[in-house]
Amino acid sequence: MKPNETLWNQTPVNGSNGHNGNHSGKHGHFHDEIGENHVATSVETPLRPDAFELSDEQKIEMIESRFREIMDILGLDLNDDSLNGTPRRVAKMYVKEIFSGLNPENKPEITLFDNHYNYREMLVEKDITFSSNCEHHFVPIYGRAHVAYISKGKVIGLSKLNRIVQHFARRPQVQERMTRQIAEELKKVLNTEDVAVLIDANHMCVSSRGVMDPNSSTITADYSGKFKNSETRKEFLRYIKM
């Protein structure tokens, strides 16, 4: 693998990277291509300036109403005991659980400690299990993240590495963006460029729709600082058995 390498599980349509110059909403086929190729538009999750003017409870009530309408359009009998509470359950799940990472107030508080042990080698936290949702079809992405850093004087509580991964997973995502967001957050909180992030994930938008391939997975990686050195990178990949 090369520094900051991204491995795709699908080839860009028409030999492009998802940028064919047609960005208007009327070009529906173009937006389908973006969805198929998992192209992210920026490192930051696209959010409107007024994204958090509504309270969580207001959002839940509005989503509940609209999801009830979707179910009604699909022809489901919302008087049925099994279905009647579904709109509320979905709304609470969206706001409080699977998309809770959109709200910056939910970002985990990071605890740093002095490196009293003078540990100078890489620290690797591997097999961090996560689930997210594809922002193009709102279906699950699930897999494992592996993160590593080399201390420049501070170390982070181990559970916080898991919490950082989970925070950025709990929002509509593109795997490439999520990889970068985790790496940039670790560099910022640890005040070091010596960070590596690798994610291996399955995408339900590939396995349950479209091409319907249940066996493929997608690998993305971001290497900074000392991890751009091939020997350091090989050591990291050896630890995570890639």
C-alpha positions as CSV (number, residue, x, y, z in Angstrom):
1,M,0.0,0.0,0.0
2,K,1.1,3.6,-0.7
3,P,0.6,6.5,1.7
4,N,-3.0,7.7,1.9
5,E,-4.1,4.9,-0.3
6,T,-7.7,4.2,-1.0
7,L,-8.9,0.9,-2.4
8,W,-12.2,0.8,-4.2
9,N,-14.5,-2.1,-4.5
10,Q,-16.0,-0.7,-7.7
11,T,-14.5,0.9,-10.8
12,P,-15.5,4.5,-11.5
13,V,-18.1,4.8,-14.2
14,N,-16.9,5.9,-17.7
15,G,-13.4,6.1,-16.3
16,S,-14.2,9.2,-14.2
17,N,-13.8,9.9,-10.5
18,G,-17.4,10.9,-10.2
19,H,-16.7,14.4,-11.6
20,N,-18.1,14.7,-15.1
21,G,-19.2,18.4,-14.9
22,N,-22.9,17.7,-14.4
23,H,-23.7,18.7,-10.8
24,S,-27.3,19.9,-11.4
25,G,-30.1,18.1,-9.5
26,K,-31.7,17.4,-12.9
27,H,-29.0,15.0,-13.8
28,G,-30.3,12.1,-11.9
29,H,-28.1,9.5,-13.7
30,F,-25.0,11.4,-12.6
31,H,-26.1,11.3,-9.0
32,D,-26.7,7.6,-9.3
33,E,-23.1,7.2,-10.5
34,I,-21.9,9.1,-7.5
35,G,-23.8,6.7,-5.3
36,E,-22.4,3.7,-7.0
37,N,-18.8,5.0,-6.7
38,H,-18.9,6.2,-3.1
39,V,-17.5,9.6,-3.9
40,A,-17.3,12.1,-1.1
41,T,-17.6,15.8,-1.8
42,S,-15.5,17.0,1.1
43,V,-13.6,15.8,4.2
44,E,-16.2,17.5,6.3
45,T,-19.7,16.0,6.5
46,P,-22.0,18.3,4.5
47,L,-24.2,20.1,7.0
48,R,-26.4,23.3,6.7
49,P,-25.5,26.2,9.0
50,D,-28.9,25.7,10.8
51,A,-28.4,22.0,11.4
52,F,-28.7,22.2,15.1
53,E,-31.3,24.9,15.6
54,L,-34.0,22.3,16.2
55,S,-33.9,20.3,19.5
56,D,-33.5,16.5,19.4
57,E,-37.2,16.1,20.4
58,Q,-38.3,18.4,17.6
59,K,-36.3,16.4,15.1
60,I,-37.8,13.2,16.4
61,E,-41.3,14.4,16.1
62,M,-40.8,15.7,12.5
63,I,-39.0,12.5,11.4
64,E,-41.7,10.4,13.0
65,S,-44.4,12.2,11.0
66,R,-42.5,12.0,7.7
67,F,-41.6,8.3,8.2
68,R,-45.2,7.5,9.0
69,E,-46.0,9.1,5.6
70,I,-43.4,7.0,3.9
71,M,-44.8,3.8,5.4
72,D,-48.3,4.8,4.4
73,I,-47.2,5.5,0.8
74,L,-45.7,2.0,0.7
75,G,-49.1,0.6,1.6
76,L,-48.3,-0.6,5.1
77,D,-51.2,-0.8,7.6
78,L,-50.1,1.5,10.4
79,N,-53.0,0.4,12.5
80,D,-51.3,-2.9,13.0
81,D,-49.8,-3.3,16.5
82,S,-46.5,-4.3,15.1
83,L,-46.1,-1.3,12.8
84,N,-47.9,1.5,14.7
85,G,-44.8,2.4,16.8
86,T,-42.3,2.0,14.0
87,P,-42.2,5.7,12.9
88,R,-41.3,6.8,16.4
89,R,-38.8,4.1,16.9
90,V,-37.0,5.0,13.6
91,A,-37.0,8.7,14.5
92,K,-35.4,8.1,17.9
93,M,-32.9,5.7,16.3
94,Y,-31.9,8.3,13.7
95,V,-31.5,11.2,16.2
96,K,-30.2,9.4,19.3
97,E,-28.3,6.5,17.9
98,I,-27.1,5.9,14.4
99,F,-26.8,9.6,13.4
100,S,-25.9,11.0,16.8
101,G,-22.4,11.7,15.5
102,L,-23.7,14.6,13.4
103,N,-24.1,16.7,16.6
104,P,-20.7,18.1,17.8
105,E,-22.1,18.1,21.3
106,N,-21.8,14.3,21.2
107,K,-18.1,14.3,20.3
108,P,-16.3,12.3,23.1
109,E,-14.3,14.1,25.6
110,I,-10.6,13.1,25.1
111,T,-8.4,12.3,28.1
112,L,-4.6,12.6,27.5
113,F,-1.8,11.5,29.8
114,D,1.9,12.2,29.9
115,N,4.0,9.5,28.4
116,H,5.8,8.7,31.7
117,Y,6.9,5.4,30.4
118,N,8.8,7.1,27.5
119,Y,7.2,4.6,25.1
120,R,8.5,5.6,21.7
121,E,7.1,2.8,19.5
122,M,3.7,2.8,17.7
123,L,0.6,2.0,19.6
124,V,-2.0,0.1,17.6
125,E,-5.7,-0.4,18.4
126,K,-7.0,-2.9,16.0
127,D,-10.3,-4.5,15.2
128,I,-12.5,-1.7,16.4
129,T,-15.9,-2.8,15.3
130,F,-18.2,-0.1,13.9
131,S,-21.4,0.3,12.0
132,S,-22.3,3.3,9.9
133,N,-24.7,4.2,7.1
134,C,-24.0,5.0,3.5
135,E,-25.0,8.6,2.7
136,H,-26.1,7.7,-0.8
137,H,-28.7,5.0,0.1
138,F,-29.0,5.2,3.9
139,V,-28.1,1.5,4.3
140,P,-25.5,0.0,6.7
141,I,-21.8,0.1,6.3
142,Y,-20.1,-2.2,8.9
143,G,-16.6,-3.4,9.5
144,R,-13.4,-2.9,11.5
145,A,-11.1,0.1,11.9
146,H,-7.4,-0.2,12.9
147,V,-5.7,2.9,14.2
148,A,-2.1,3.6,15.3
149,Y,0.0,6.5,16.5
150,I,3.5,7.3,17.7
151,S,3.5,9.5,20.8
152,K,5.1,12.9,20.9
153,G,4.8,13.3,24.6
154,K,1.1,12.5,25.2
155,V,-0.9,9.2,25.2
156,I,-4.6,8.8,24.9
157,G,-6.9,6.6,26.9
158,L,-7.4,3.4,24.9
159,S,-11.2,3.5,25.0
160,K,-11.1,7.0,23.5
161,L,-9.7,5.6,20.3
162,N,-12.8,3.4,20.0
163,R,-15.1,6.3,20.8
164,I,-13.5,8.5,18.2
165,V,-14.1,5.8,15.5
166,Q,-17.7,5.4,16.7
167,H,-18.4,9.1,16.8
168,F,-17.5,9.6,13.1
169,A,-19.3,6.3,12.1
170,R,-22.6,7.5,13.6
171,R,-23.6,9.8,10.7
172,P,-24.4,9.3,7.0
173,Q,-20.9,8.4,5.7
174,V,-18.6,7.7,2.8
175,Q,-15.8,5.3,3.9
176,E,-13.1,7.5,2.4
177,R,-14.3,10.5,4.3
178,M,-14.7,8.6,7.6
179,T,-11.1,7.4,7.3
180,R,-9.8,10.9,6.8
181,Q,-12.0,12.3,9.6
182,I,-10.7,9.8,12.1
183,A,-7.1,10.4,11.1
184,E,-7.5,14.2,11.3
185,E,-9.1,14.1,14.7
186,L,-6.3,11.8,16.1
187,K,-3.6,14.2,14.7
188,K,-5.4,17.1,16.3
189,V,-6.0,15.7,19.8
190,L,-2.6,14.0,20.0
191,N,-0.7,16.9,18.4
192,T,1.3,14.6,16.1
193,E,1.4,13.8,12.4
194,D,2.4,10.2,13.2
195,V,-1.0,8.6,12.7
196,A,-2.3,5.7,10.6
197,V,-5.9,4.6,10.0
198,L,-7.1,1.6,8.0
199,I,-10.7,0.6,7.6
200,D,-12.0,-2.7,6.1
201,A,-15.8,-2.6,5.6
202,N,-18.8,-4.2,4.0
203,H,-21.4,-2.0,2.2
204,M,-25.0,-3.0,2.1
205,C,-25.5,-0.7,-0.9
206,V,-23.2,-3.2,-2.7
207,S,-24.4,-6.5,-1.2
208,S,-28.2,-5.9,-0.9
209,R,-28.9,-3.8,-4.0
210,G,-27.3,-2.8,-7.3
211,V,-24.7,-5.4,-8.1
212,M,-25.7,-7.5,-5.1
213,D,-22.3,-8.8,-4.3
214,P,-22.2,-10.1,-0.7
215,N,-18.6,-11.1,-0.6
216,S,-16.6,-7.9,-1.5
217,S,-15.3,-5.5,1.0
218,T,-13.7,-2.0,0.8
219,I,-10.3,-1.0,2.3
220,T,-9.3,2.6,2.8
221,A,-6.2,3.9,4.6
222,D,-4.7,7.2,5.6
223,Y,-1.0,7.4,6.6
224,S,0.8,10.5,7.9
225,G,4.2,11.4,9.4
226,K,6.4,8.4,10.1
227,F,3.8,6.1,8.7
228,K,4.6,7.3,5.2
229,N,7.9,5.4,5.7
230,S,7.5,2.0,4.1
231,E,9.1,0.1,6.9
232,T,6.9,1.8,9.6
233,R,3.8,1.2,7.4
234,K,4.8,-2.5,6.9
235,E,5.1,-2.9,10.7
236,F,1.6,-1.4,11.2
237,L,0.2,-3.7,8.6
238,R,1.9,-6.7,10.1
239,Y,0.4,-5.9,13.5
240,I,-3.1,-5.9,12.0
241,K,-2.3,-8.9,9.8
242,M,-3.1,-7.2,6.5
